Amino acid sequence: MEPPTHTIDFKMPLSSELQYNMSEHVNSPASLLGNYCVYLKIYPGGKSCGRGPRKGVSAYLVFAPIYDSGDEWGVRSVRFRITLRCGDQAEIKEESYDFGFGCYIDSCGRDSCGWDGMLVPKKYVPGGFLRCRAELWCDPKALGLEPNKRRRLDYGKEMWQDMKFTDLVMCAGDDAQTELHCHRAVLAKSSEVFDRMLSTDMKEGIRHRVVIQNASTDTLRKLLEYIYTGDIAETIPLSQLGELICLGNQYGLIWLAEACALRLSNMLCPENVVNILQELRKHEAGHPHIGAILDETTSRVGKSHELMKALVSAL
């Protein structure tokens, strides 16, 4: 069998049947695969569904486009295998599924597939863990956004690399001498806020110059890279992720803001727990999903002795 396109592997505390409530879920760290955010959603205390409550651990693989694409996205023929291990007990299930295509997309634009009551632990061990692993196989080309009507935010890496025939400059408020060249049409297409700014008699449209306050030049360069290519750099400092969330909320790039908030949550460790919680709390009012990311992050802190110890020590 060929190696998987991607693997998710994480573990979570599971030492008692009463440790988690029914339908309480824990998400794995999210991975960015092409134009999608992919993660495991685990219900360690069971899940309520249309047929009533299902005991045991439920597990789902979730796909969410990082762009605001509504129900106009899809990834066909994703073959995946989920493995759950608790002590010496294990369950493995495989499935092939077409994610998206408007069928079962939830209100947040996500689609998932998995099993209820997949693993019913026979015994619990103090200090025990649940090991969760997902392996998935799909055509890498399918990880590009596949809308049914028209593709959004697809301006190509070549335009970003070449930057020919630019007609606009962007600069930071505290570094007006460093100009980042870009295209009016690309910015206007990416954001209704930029569209209004550049299509009217506002000074940005007249002068062909956009000055953005409260963000560094390097952060603006990453903002433009996202607008042109849909990519977010692999390594971004915590403070810069906060600036990108703020810019995403300010200019209507909601998937940029959510992807950066998820990246912050996945960076959580004892050394940065206070800063990350403060950063997420700062932005939760400006984005409908960041509040949920903050709640999930806070829940993880409450269940980790090391994170709680670091948090209390900082008070």
N, C-alpha and C positions, 0 to 999 in steps of 0.2 A: 504494500500500500504506500502511496506517495505521502511525503510528510505533509502535515496540515498547513493550510494557508496562515492560520493563526491559532495560538493557544492561550487560554485564560486559566490561571492556576492560583488559587488563594485559599486560605483557611480562616475559619472563624471559631470563636469559643462556643462549645456545646457540651455542657456538663450536667444538664438537668432538663427534664421534660417541661418544667415550668419556667425555664430561662427566657423564653420568648412567647409572646402572645400570639393567638391565632391571627393570621393574615399580617403579622408584623414581618417586614422584609428587610433584607440586607443586600446591598449591591456590591458586586466586586469592583475593584478599580476599573475604570473605563479605559478602553483602548480606541485610538483613532485609526481606522482602517480606510484609507482613501477619503471618501466623502461621508463616512459613517462613524458614529460612536457606537461601540459594541461592548456589552457587559453581561454578566450573569446576575439574575435577580433570584435570590434564595429566600424561601419562606421556611425557616427552621422549625417554627412551632405549628405548622400546618396552614391551610388556606381555605377560606370560605369561597364557594363557587355556586353556580346555579343548582347543582345537585346537593348542596348542603356542605357542611364543613368536612374537609379531608385531612385526617391526621397524617403525621409523618412529614418529612421534608419535601417541599415542592421546589422545582428548579426550572428556570426559564432562561433562554438565550434571547437577548434584546438587541434589536437594531434600531438606531435613530439617526436620520440624516442630520448633518451639522449645519445644513442650510434650512431656511424656512421654506419648505417645499410643499406644505399641505399634504394632500394624499397623492401627489404626483411623483412618487418614487418607487423603486423596487429593485430587489436583488434576487435573481432567479437561481434555483437549484443549489441552495446552500445545504451541504451535507454536514451534519454536526453530531458529535458524540459527547454526552455529559456523564461524568463519573463522580459519584458521591461516596466518600469513605468516612466512616465513624468507627474508630477502634479497628477491629479486625473484620468489620462488616462493610460490604461495598455493593453498589448497584450501578450498572452501566446501561444506558439507553442511547439508541441512535435514531436519527430522523433525517429526512430530506424535505426542505420547505422553501417556498417562495415568499420571502419577506417583502412586505409592502404591497404595492399595486392597489391601494385603496380598499382592500377587503376588511381587514381587522385593525386598521390603524387607530390608536387611541387619540384622545383629545390633545395630547402633547406631540402628536406626529410620530409615535413609536409603534413598532410591531414586535411581537414576541411569540415564541413557540417553546413548549416544554411539557413537563409532566407534573400532575398533582400527586402527592403521597408517594413520591418516587422511592424514598428510603424511610423505613420505620425502624429507628434504632431499638435494638433488643435490650441494650443496657447503656447506662451513662456512667462516665468516669469523672471524678472530680478533677478539674483542670483539663478536661478533654477538649478535643477540637473536631470540627467537621471540615474535611478537605474537599474542595469543589474544583473540578477541572472540566473545561470545555475545549474540545478540538473542533475546528471547522475547516471545511474544504469548499472553495468556490473559485470561479474564474476571477483572477485579479482585476480584469477589465470590468467585471460587473460591479466592482466597488466604486466605480464612477457613478455619479448621480444619473439615473435613467428616468427622466420625467416623461409623462405620456404626451405632453403638449410641447413644451419648450424648456430648454435647460437654462437655469438661472445662475448667475455669477460664474460663468464659464468663459473666462477671457484669456485663458491659456498662459502657460509658463513662458512661452516664447515672448509674449508681449512684456511680461515682467522682466525678463532677462535683457531684452533688446532696448526697450523704452524708446522706440523710434516715434518721431512726429508728436512729441508731447506738447500739450497746450495749456498746462496748469502746473503750478508748484504748490507744495504743501510744506509748512515749516512749523516748528514748535515756538510757542510764545516767548520762551526764554533763550531761543537760539535762532533768531530770524535770519542769520547769515547762512545757515545750512539749509539749502533748498532741495526738496525731494520732488523730482519731476514725475508727472503722471498725466493721465488723460481725463478730460472733463466727462466724456461720454461714459467711461468705465465707472467713475465715481457716481455719476448720476444714475446709472443702471443698478448699482449695488445698493443704493439707499435713497428712500424718498426724501430724507432730510437733505442729503447732498443734492438731489435733483432740484428741490425747491431753492436751495441756496445758489445754485449755479444757473438756474433758468430764469431768474428774476433780476430786478435792478439792484439786488444786494451787492455790496462792495466786492464780495468774493467773485461773483459772476462778471463784474465789470473789470476788475483788476487781474483776473485769472490767477488769483493767489489766495490760498486758504491758510489761515493762521489758527492753530489749535492750542489752547491753553491747557495747563495741568497735565502735560504728557511730554516725555522726552523725545528727542529726534529718533532714537533707536526704537522706541515704542511705536512711533508713527511709521517707521519703515516696516515694522512687523504688521501694522494695520494694513498698509498698502499691499504687502505680500499676501495677506489673507484675502483681500478684496480681489486681487488678480488671480490667485491660484487656488484659494480655498484651503491652503496649508497653514498650520500653526507650528512654529518652530518647536523642536523636541525639548530643548532646554531653555526655559525662560525664568528669570528670577521672580520670586513671589511678588515683589512690589510692581514689576512690569505687568504681571498677570492682572493685578488690581487695576492698573491704568487701562489695560485692554478691555476689562469688564466695563469700566466707566465709559470708554469710547463706544463700545458696542451698544450700551443702553442709550447713550446720547444721540447716536446717529442711526438708530434703528437696526443695527446688526445683531439681532437677538441671539442667533446661533453662535456667533463669536463670543458673546458674553457668557452663554451657558457652557460652551466648551471650555472656556478659561476657568469658570467656576468649578467645573468638574476636575480640571487639571489641579487646581488649588486643593480640592478635597482629597485627591489621590496623593498629594505630596505630604499629607499629614504625618507628623512624627513628634516625639516629645520636645524636640528643639524648636519647633515652629507652631505648636498647637494654638498658642495664644494669638499669634499674628494671623493665622489662617482664619480662626473663628472671628476675629475682629474684622478682617477684610471681607468675609462673606456677609457678615451682619451689616457692614457698611452699604452693601449693594442690594440687599434682599428686597427693598421697597421698589427698586427700579426694574425688576424683572420677575415675571410670574413664576419661574422655575427655580430661581436662586434660593428662595425661601425654603423650598423642598430639599435642595442640596444642603443647605445649612442645617435643616432638621436631621437629615441622615448623618451628616458629619458629627453633629452634637451627640447623636445616639451612639455612634462608634466611640466617641470619647468616653461616654458614660460607661461603656462596657469594657474599657481597657484600663487596667490598673496603672500602667506606665503613663498613658496620656493624662489620666486624672491626676496622678501625682505631679506631673509637670505643670498642669493647669493650676492646681492648688498652690504649688510652690511659687507661682508667679503672682499670686494675689497679694 
